Amino acid sequence: MNATTTKWAVDPTHSEVHFKVKHLVISTVTGSFKSFNGEVNLENNNLESAKINFSIDPKSIDTNQEQRDEHLRSGDFFDAANHPAIDFKSSSLKQVKGDQYKLTGDLTIRGVTKQVTVDVEHGGTAKDGYGNTKMGFEVTGIVNRKEFGLTYNALTEAGGLTIGEDIKLSANIQLVQQAS
């Protein structure tokens, strides 16, 4: 029996990418990326066969504070002028239990590529009101920003760091099946 490949694309109007980082160790700054895209190829609709490519435009960062967002786009952080994409390419998606999976792949930020593993919960598959087949996923994980060259930090009066190293990622992704 021949394998059937299905192609899926991220539906940006029904998806979101968020992050959280500690600020002054006492509070959390939450932000999102407004522009991203991705595609998934599946063999015989088997999730563990998934080949995933996902890209984020770092210029689309939004923390509800324009001055901070401009600083995050600068060379101190994402250097978006020289590195216009944050890219992820999967190497494996392994079922842990039920709808829980571990997704591993290469994440590239500022030209630095590191292997990361995140948690994925498959929310299911359904047809929308227009007859499109959709799949939903929640992705969560933690990456250390310093591993990707985002090393900027300032000190508080007491000598502590103002920005945490661990970034909590959270994405709700809806895919729409593409015509074959």
C-alpha positions as CSV (number, residue, x, y, z in Angstrom):
1,M,0.0,0.0,0.0
2,N,1.3,3.4,-1.0
3,A,1.6,6.1,1.6
4,T,-0.8,9.1,1.2
5,T,0.7,12.4,2.1
6,T,-1.5,15.2,3.4
7,K,-0.4,18.8,3.6
8,W,-1.6,21.1,6.3
9,A,-1.0,24.8,6.7
10,V,-1.2,27.0,9.8
11,D,-4.4,29.0,9.9
12,P,-3.1,32.3,11.3
13,T,-6.6,33.7,12.1
14,H,-7.2,30.8,14.5
15,S,-3.6,30.4,15.9
16,E,-1.5,32.4,18.3
17,V,2.1,32.3,19.6
18,H,2.8,33.7,23.1
19,F,5.8,33.9,25.4
20,K,6.5,34.8,29.1
21,V,9.7,35.9,30.7
22,K,10.5,36.9,34.3
23,H,11.2,40.6,34.8
24,L,13.1,41.7,37.9
25,V,12.5,38.2,39.2
26,I,9.3,39.4,40.8
27,S,6.9,39.6,37.8
28,T,6.3,38.3,34.4
29,V,6.2,40.0,31.0
30,T,3.9,38.4,28.4
31,G,4.2,38.9,24.7
32,S,3.2,37.5,21.4
33,F,4.3,37.3,17.8
34,K,1.6,38.5,15.4
35,S,3.1,37.2,12.1
36,F,4.0,33.5,11.6
37,N,3.4,30.6,9.2
38,G,4.0,27.0,9.0
39,E,3.2,23.7,7.2
40,V,2.9,20.1,8.2
41,N,3.2,17.0,6.0
42,L,1.7,13.7,7.3
43,E,1.9,10.2,5.9
44,N,-1.4,8.3,6.1
45,N,-2.6,11.0,8.6
46,N,-0.2,9.5,11.2
47,L,0.8,12.4,13.6
48,E,4.1,10.6,14.4
49,S,5.1,10.9,10.7
50,A,4.8,14.7,10.9
51,K,7.3,16.9,9.1
52,I,6.8,20.4,10.5
53,N,8.2,23.7,9.4
54,F,7.3,26.8,11.3
55,S,8.5,30.4,10.9
56,I,8.0,33.5,13.1
57,D,8.7,37.1,12.0
58,P,10.5,38.6,15.0
59,K,9.5,42.1,13.8
60,S,6.0,41.2,14.8
61,I,6.7,41.0,18.5
62,D,4.1,42.6,20.7
63,T,4.5,43.1,24.5
64,N,1.9,46.0,24.6
65,Q,4.8,48.5,25.0
66,E,6.2,49.9,21.8
67,Q,9.5,51.1,23.3
68,R,10.2,47.6,24.7
69,D,9.2,46.0,21.4
70,E,11.6,48.2,19.5
71,H,14.4,47.2,21.9
72,L,13.5,43.5,21.4
73,R,13.7,43.9,17.6
74,S,17.2,45.6,18.0
75,G,20.6,44.0,18.0
76,D,20.4,43.6,21.7
77,F,17.9,40.9,21.3
78,F,16.4,39.4,18.0
79,D,18.4,41.6,15.6
80,A,15.4,41.4,13.3
81,A,17.1,43.5,10.6
82,N,19.8,40.9,10.1
83,H,17.8,37.8,11.2
84,P,14.3,38.2,9.7
85,A,12.9,34.8,10.8
86,I,12.8,32.5,13.8
87,D,12.6,29.0,12.3
88,F,11.7,25.6,13.6
89,K,12.1,22.3,11.7
90,S,11.0,19.1,13.3
91,S,13.0,15.9,13.6
92,S,10.4,13.8,15.5
93,L,6.9,13.9,17.0
94,K,6.5,11.0,19.5
95,Q,3.3,10.1,21.3
96,V,3.7,10.0,25.0
97,K,0.2,9.0,26.1
98,G,-3.2,9.6,24.6
99,D,-3.2,13.1,23.0
100,Q,0.2,14.1,24.5
101,Y,3.3,14.2,22.3
102,K,6.9,15.3,22.5
103,L,8.0,17.4,19.5
104,T,11.8,17.7,18.9
105,G,13.5,19.7,16.2
106,D,15.9,22.5,15.4
107,L,15.1,26.0,16.5
108,T,17.0,28.8,14.9
109,I,17.1,32.3,16.5
110,R,19.6,35.0,15.4
111,G,21.4,32.5,13.2
112,V,22.0,30.1,16.1
113,T,20.4,26.6,15.8
114,K,19.8,24.3,18.8
115,Q,17.7,21.2,19.2
116,V,14.7,21.7,21.5
117,T,11.9,19.5,22.7
118,V,8.4,20.9,23.5
119,D,5.2,19.4,24.7
120,V,2.3,19.1,22.3
121,E,-1.4,18.3,23.0
122,H,-3.5,17.3,20.0
123,G,-6.9,18.8,20.4
124,G,-8.5,16.8,17.7
125,T,-9.7,17.1,14.1
126,A,-13.0,18.6,12.9
127,K,-14.6,20.1,9.8
128,D,-15.5,23.8,10.0
129,G,-18.7,25.4,8.6
130,Y,-17.1,25.7,5.2
131,G,-16.1,22.1,4.9
132,N,-12.4,22.6,5.6
133,T,-10.7,19.9,7.7
134,K,-8.9,21.4,10.7
135,M,-6.6,20.1,13.4
136,G,-5.8,21.8,16.7
137,F,-2.7,21.7,18.9
138,E,-1.4,23.3,22.0
139,V,2.4,23.6,22.2
140,T,4.2,24.5,25.4
141,G,7.9,24.5,26.3
142,I,10.8,26.5,27.7
143,V,13.9,27.7,25.9
144,N,16.9,29.4,27.4
145,R,17.4,32.7,25.5
146,K,21.1,32.8,26.2
147,E,21.7,29.6,24.2
148,F,20.5,31.5,21.1
149,G,22.8,34.6,21.6
150,L,20.1,36.7,23.3
151,T,22.4,37.6,26.2
152,Y,21.5,41.2,26.8
153,N,20.7,42.0,30.4
154,A,20.8,44.9,32.8
155,L,21.4,44.9,36.5
156,T,19.1,46.1,39.2
157,E,20.3,48.4,42.0
158,A,20.9,45.3,44.1
159,G,23.0,43.7,41.4
160,G,20.4,41.2,40.2
161,L,19.5,40.6,36.6
162,T,16.4,42.3,35.2
163,I,15.4,39.7,32.6
164,G,15.1,36.0,33.2
165,E,16.9,33.5,30.9
166,D,14.1,31.0,30.5
167,I,11.4,31.9,28.1
168,K,8.1,30.0,28.5
169,L,6.5,29.4,25.1
170,S,2.9,28.7,24.5
171,A,1.2,28.3,21.1
172,N,-2.3,27.4,20.1
173,I,-2.1,26.2,16.5
174,Q,-4.9,25.4,14.1
175,L,-4.0,23.6,10.9
176,V,-6.2,23.5,7.8
177,Q,-5.8,20.6,5.3
178,Q,-4.7,21.7,1.9
179,A,-6.2,20.4,-1.3
180,S,-4.2,17.5,-2.7
